Amino acid sequence: MADRKVFPLKCAVQQYAWGRIGTDSEVASLSTGNDDTFQLQNDKPYAELWMGTHPSGPSQIVCKDVEEKTLQEWITKHPDSLGAKVNNKFKGQLPYLFKVLSVNKALSIQAHPNKEHAEKLHAERSDVYKDPNHKPEMAIALTPFEGMCGFRPIPQIIKFLQDVPEFRSVVGKNASDELISKFSDTDPESSKTCKDALKKCFTGMMTCEDETVAKQLSSLVSRVKADFEAQKDVSQCNGELLLKLHSQFPGDVGGFSIYFLNHLILQPGEAMFLGPNEPHAYLAGNCTECMACSDNVVRAGLTPKYKDVPTLCQMLTYLPGTPQEKLFQCTSDPKDEYVQIYNPPVPDFAIARITVPDKTDTYTIAAYDSASVLLVVEGQADGTNSTLPEAEKLQLKRGTVLFISANQQVDLKLGQGGMLLFRAYCPLT
């Protein structure tokens, strides 16, 4: 039916090796509700659920009365579904990819280029950087979610250089001495003036000879293990995280990155935004994630994939900050008390977190002037929309994913209990 503007999607599951296993994976659990044909295997990893039009995992339309089989085909035929502003700016394409991630093993130390740099990398090495787009990302925790993001405050890095001789060895004496000598805790601008020295330190570590890295890491791990078994405090060398990463990637220089990067554990509902040139790595847990449509990732550690160390070291921000500064703050929707908005400083996407309390009989998912993708994480409801065939109801339950065209609302009649929904959209003004 050509007039239908809201419909459920069957979404692609990616079984990367770093995914959480079987029923421990939020991706697997949600997929059970999303796809009636999904067969969960308790010994297999389930890493990502993709909701969108990306050609490597396009969402499928499950309505029998819709001629188009994929969301991309439908948007191509109905570009007005994007909303006029989105359609004009993004040339008839859905500008974001919405995901759920279930992380069991560290993802790579990585960063994403800005738009100009992405275009340059694509022009020079299209075999590695396959598109010219930027790739800002935002992660919102569904469970406690562990990651690394941005450079630590300089005093913390200096203390690790002083307390962890193996770390100082791979960074290099000259680079370490320069950072220590240039930093002044009485100068509020010192972190900015130390930017070049910090870059030298990080580059020194990332370009250190493999043999030296392996030797120093082995020494450090042996020392931390002995202290840990003796029930000594290993926090001064971030010992527990070191042992965890070393068990996953033995001998990898990324093990030393814990002394440069902030370690965060997000609680459900907390978020971090990963803008261009911001170093980061996801370590463990479940989250929703939204990003611009791109595959551009510059990696340099904790990965079996291609590492582009020179590009990563050259492009990073080298702007220190605290873990609290790396948390992205949401705002309340003034029009809806149940909605929290995560609106990053990019035009491609935003996320609305909708928490409908228990004992609420009805709720309206408001019309936006942008196409949106809605994920049901908790709860159940029957939904109606003016473009659906008469008497048809949308069955919403855990794992349901809906595509909602621009300027369409969905009226819900809730079952027992409340609901937790996440809605990706494009908030152009």
Salt bridges, closest charged atoms under 4 A:
ASP24 OD2 - ARG20 NH2 3.00
GLU26 OE2 - ARG398 NH1 3.14
GLU48 OE1 - LYS99 NZ 3.07
ASP65 OD2 - ARG4 NH2 2.79
GLU67 OE1 - LYS77 NZ 3.51
GLU68 OE2 - LYS77 NZ 3.26
GLU119 OE2 - LYS115 NZ 3.00
GLU124 OE2 - LYS120 NZ 2.85
GLU137 OE2 - HIS112 NE2 3.14
GLU137 OE2 - LYS135 NZ 2.63
GLU137 OE1 - HIS280 NE2 3.63
GLU146 OE1 - LYS244 NZ 2.81
GLU146 OE2 - HIS263 NE2 2.66
ASP163 OD2 - LYS159 NZ 2.81
GLU166 OE1 - ARG223 NH2 2.71
ASP177 OD1 - ARG168 NH2 2.38
ASP177 OD2 - LYS173 NZ 2.77
GLU178 OE2 - LYS182 NZ 3.41
GLU178 OE1 - LYS200 NZ 3.16
GLU189 OE1 - LYS192 NZ 3.63
ASP252 OD2 - LYS307 NZ 3.24
GLU278 OE2 - LYS326 NZ 3.27
ASP295 OD1 - HIS54 NE2 3.03
ASP308 OD2 - ARG125 NH2 2.87
ASP348 OD1 - HIS134 NE2 3.12
ASP369 OD2 - LYS85 NZ 3.82
GLU392 OE1 - ARG4 NH2 2.93
